[in-house]
Amino acid sequence: MSLAFAKPYQPMGRTAYLTSSFGESRGARYHAGIDFSTNREEGWPVLAPSDGMVEFAVRNPFGYGRYIRFKAKDDHIWLFAHLSEFNRRIDALIRDEMLKKEKASVQLWLKVNFKKGDTLGYSGSTGIGHPHLHVERRTPNRKFILNPCKHMECSDTIAPFILDAAPFDSGFAIKIVDYSREPFDNPMSIYSLEVFQNNKRIFSKKYDSIALANMSDVTNDLLRVEDASPGSWHFINVKVKNPKIQVVARDFANNVSRKELTIRPHPLKLRAELPKEVTLDTVPPALGHVYLKMDYAEKMQCRIPVLSAFGLDFDSVDFRDKDNKWIIFDFDSDPKELFIEQRDFDFSDFLKLKLCDKAKSCIEVEVKCSG
């Protein structure tokens, strides 16, 4: 008699490689989840990890873009970000909220129930970056972010590379880089690190959880040094007299590397922060050539490129039809384009558009999506 083991949870119902790992440095904070590649495609279904409910949904052009928080059967919270679309039930509620408030950025508390394996939404690129899926798992009290790879499949076929060691401050630092597959496009951090000297363990850490209140502690852990090559410098706050150490590093798929290193004599230098330049913006935003485009779900969009040297003030954007009715719109950050869907507006009519840049230079124009 053979035992059947449950297949690990795959958020998109298929094997997808990691492009970013839990606990990576994002400059002033840790990376709160993991990122999965979608082969630069949008529209992969995002599946519920268990029975539960979507308790919160956000439609926003920046940051996490469109995202949902899902309360699972065990009361833990899953977050799925950068979605291109929500499930139809959630989408209808979000659209109603947008029309009611006449705002393109909205957030909504919900109680929409789903079964394990139901489609919660579809992967995309809203917020920032190329198409991918960002996944987080949080404790029921929402105070800790957890390593989601312990409860799902995290595909990574390459063990970490242990690269270097150098003195820093009251201890030393070890440089390590991990990749999930070839080509080596996305350097990631690791899951665990152990350091030994004379067969005695002198340091260990694991990225199992991070308190939300301690997200900025990354600057004491992963150093921002004057080193342009890929990899993370892990600070080890331990004094050693002997420069020879043994290092063991594991990634989130439990690939392991071991290496003996000699701490080189020259200490690391932290990267100097460049002063911020203050620039004046005296040129109002402009629009590029308006065109039509079909999205992955075969919905026709009217795309309006935005040309602005210092960024769009998204809250100032306003679309109206000939009867002054507010029109639902969205924004892509790459490329910078405003767009509306045909279900919201007759493309043969003129569309009244107002927008400002961050310096409050504004324009009001009429555009036509067809002809």
BELVENDA-V340989 format. One line per field, one symbol per residue. psi: psi as a letter, one per 20 degrees, with the letter a starting at -180 (. if undefined). Layout:
psi = ???
//
This chain:
psi = pqpppppqpohjjrppqqiqrpjqpkejrqpibqppqkkkqrjpppqpirqbqoipqpoqirdicprqpporhjiqpqpprkqhqrqggggggghghghgilqioqqpprmoqqqpiqohapqbjqfqarprpppqpqqhijippqoiiikrpooojpqqoogrqqqpcjcrqppqqqqhrqqmhnprargqpqpqpljppiqqqqmhqpphikhiihiigoqnrmoiqqrpoppomppqhpiprppppqaijkpqqpqpqpoqhpqqpqppppqppoqpojoqqrqapprqqpahjkppqopnqpophjqpnhiipppqahjkpppprrppioropqqrqhiiqoiirqppppqqaijkpqqprpqphp.
//
